[in-house]
Amino acid sequence: MQGDVVKCDDSLAEEGDPCALDDQLACAVDAKVLLKCEKRRFVVSTRCSGNRTCKVKDDLVDCR
């Protein structure tokens, strides 16, 4: 084992899930919604319209 660092993957979440950093973004599990951390809970920021879905690539989270 090397180090004692644990890194959680918060790129997918559900509305109401806990989060640590305000303004942190995530995709809803169904990929229809972009979520934003507010007051330690994920809330709906943007609903992806049409054929667009929420996607995570590196540090970028958006509807495309």
C-alpha positions in Angstrom: 0.0 0.0 0.0 1.3 3.4 -0.9 -0.1 6.4 1.2 -3.3 6.8 3.1 -5.3 8.8 0.6 -8.9 7.9 -0.3 -10.5 9.6 -3.3 -14.2 9.4 -3.8 -15.8 9.6 -7.3 -18.6 12.2 -7.0 -19.0 12.6 -10.8 -22.4 10.7 -10.6 -25.0 11.5 -7.9 -28.7 11.9 -7.2 -30.5 15.0 -6.2 -30.2 15.3 -2.4 -27.0 13.3 -2.1 -24.4 14.8 0.2 -21.4 16.7 -1.2 -18.4 18.4 0.3 -17.7 21.4 -1.9 -20.2 24.1 -2.9 -20.3 24.6 -6.7 -19.0 21.1 -7.3 -20.8 19.6 -10.4 -22.0 16.1 -11.1 -24.3 14.2 -13.5 -27.4 12.5 -12.3 -27.2 8.7 -12.6 -29.8 8.8 -15.4 -27.7 11.5 -17.2 -30.8 13.7 -17.7 -29.7 16.4 -15.2 -26.5 18.3 -14.2 -26.3 18.7 -10.5 -24.6 21.4 -8.4 -23.5 21.2 -4.8 -25.2 23.8 -2.6 -25.1 23.8 1.2 -23.6 20.2 1.2 -26.4 18.7 -1.0 -26.6 18.1 -4.7 -29.5 20.1 -6.3 -30.6 20.3 -10.0 -28.6 23.0 -11.8 -29.6 22.2 -15.5 -31.9 19.8 -17.2 -30.3 18.4 -20.4 -32.7 19.0 -23.3 -33.4 17.1 -26.5 -30.9 14.3 -27.2 -28.3 15.9 -25.0 -27.1 14.0 -21.9 -25.0 14.9 -18.9 -21.4 13.7 -19.4 -18.2 13.8 -17.4 -14.8 14.1 -19.1 -11.8 14.8 -17.0 -12.9 17.8 -14.9 -15.6 19.0 -17.3 -19.2 18.2 -16.5 -21.9 19.4 -18.9 -24.9 18.5 -21.1 -23.8 17.6 -24.6 
